[in-house]
Amino acid sequence: MIDFDSKDKTIVYTYGVFDLTHPGHIEFFRKCKKLGDILIVGIVLDKEIRTEKDPRKPIMPEEWRFKNVEAIKYVDYVINQKTYNPSNNLISLHKKGIKVDILAKGDDMYQIHGTKTIEKLGGRFITPAYTEGYSTSELIKTVMKRYCIK
């Protein structure tokens, strides 16, 4: 449950899968937190990932991903996000009196949802730069190479 006085606070919202949390994710959250006072992270739910992205993913269940992200010091609140598009969460927060000022998503993403919604709600969209050298996909490939019998 999100409970804070949002008056005079810059609120940043980001979202994603954040499977196999790694230093690239943490650096992304650090960059997002620098954009404002409060960082809210939406965790895309397992069902959506399997339907829209890959039936073999995520590797970590949503409860684990939620706990990992919640433990990161730059993150203030973690909420479930039923779809890849954060628009419902942004609108829901707005209706509760929590005005998200910034929607942030990494510049490595080819498809970014929610940009029109954040602008309609009076906020803006920002893309923090990708942190080179860290990738969940590459981590999975490394594990497969090292530990799978061929």
URQUIFEN-V989442 format. One record per residue. N is the residue number from 1. OMEGA is omega as a letter, one per 20 degrees, with the letter a starting at -180 (none if undefined). D_FIRST is the distance of its C-alpha to the first C-alpha in Angstrom with 2 decimals. Layout:
BEGIN
((N/OMEGA/D_FIRST) (N/OMEGA/D_FIRST))
END
This chain:
BEGIN
((1/r/0.00) (2/a/3.75) (3/r/6.24) (4/r/9.78) (5/a/13.14) (6/r/14.00) (7/r/17.60) (8/r/20.07) (9/r/17.65) (10/a/18.36) (11/r/15.39) (12/r/16.25) (13/r/14.93) (14/a/16.64) (15/r/16.66) (16/r/18.90) (17/r/19.89) (18/r/20.28) (19/a/22.48) (20/a/24.52) (21/a/22.74) (22/a/25.61) (23/r/26.60) (24/r/26.63) (25/a/22.90) (26/r/22.34) (27/r/24.81) (28/r/23.11) (29/r/19.77) (30/r/21.97) (31/r/23.61) (32/a/20.44) (33/r/19.14) (34/a/22.61) (35/a/22.15) (36/a/19.61) (37/a/17.45) (38/r/13.92) (39/r/13.71) (40/a/11.11) (41/r/12.49) (42/r/12.59) (43/r/14.22) (44/a/16.87) (45/a/17.21) (46/a/20.44) (47/r/22.03) (48/a/21.96) (49/a/23.42) (50/a/26.13) (51/a/27.02) (52/a/27.07) (53/a/27.97) (54/a/29.59) (55/r/29.74) (56/a/30.12) (57/i/26.85) (58/r/24.42) (59/r/25.99) (60/r/22.80) (61/a/20.51) (62/r/17.03) (63/r/15.60) (64/a/17.89) (65/r/17.23) (66/a/13.46) (67/r/14.38) (68/a/17.12) (69/r/15.29) (70/a/12.48) (71/a/15.56) (72/a/17.19) (73/a/17.57) (74/a/17.42) (75/r/13.92) (76/a/11.10) (77/r/8.12) (78/r/8.80) (79/r/8.09) (80/r/10.74) (81/a/13.59) (82/a/16.11) (83/r/19.01) (84/r/20.55) (85/a/20.37) (86/a/17.13) (87/r/18.30) (88/r/16.15) (89/a/12.91) (90/r/14.66) (91/r/15.80) (92/r/12.58) (93/a/10.98) (94/r/14.39) (95/r/14.46) (96/r/11.40) (97/r/13.49) (98/a/12.13) (99/r/15.45) (100/a/15.66) (101/a/19.05) (102/r/19.84) (103/a/19.50) (104/r/20.94) (105/a/22.62) (106/a/25.43) (107/r/28.96) (108/a/29.99) (109/a/28.31) (110/r/30.82) (111/a/28.52) (112/a/25.59) (113/r/23.50) (114/a/21.68) (115/r/24.23) (116/a/25.58) (117/a/22.22) (118/r/21.14) (119/r/24.61) (120/a/24.51) (121/r/21.34) (122/r/23.27) (123/r/21.99) (124/a/23.98) (125/r/24.20) (126/r/25.16) (127/r/26.38) (128/a/26.41) (129/r/29.50) (130/r/29.57) (131/a/30.24) (132/r/33.51) (133/a/34.23) (134/a/30.98) (135/r/30.33) (136/r/28.61) (137/r/31.52) (138/r/34.07) (139/r/32.44) (140/r/32.72) (141/r/36.34) (142/r/37.17) (143/a/35.92) (144/a/37.86) (145/a/40.99) (146/a/40.95) (147/a/40.03) (148/r/41.05) (149/a/44.56) (150/none/46.45))
END
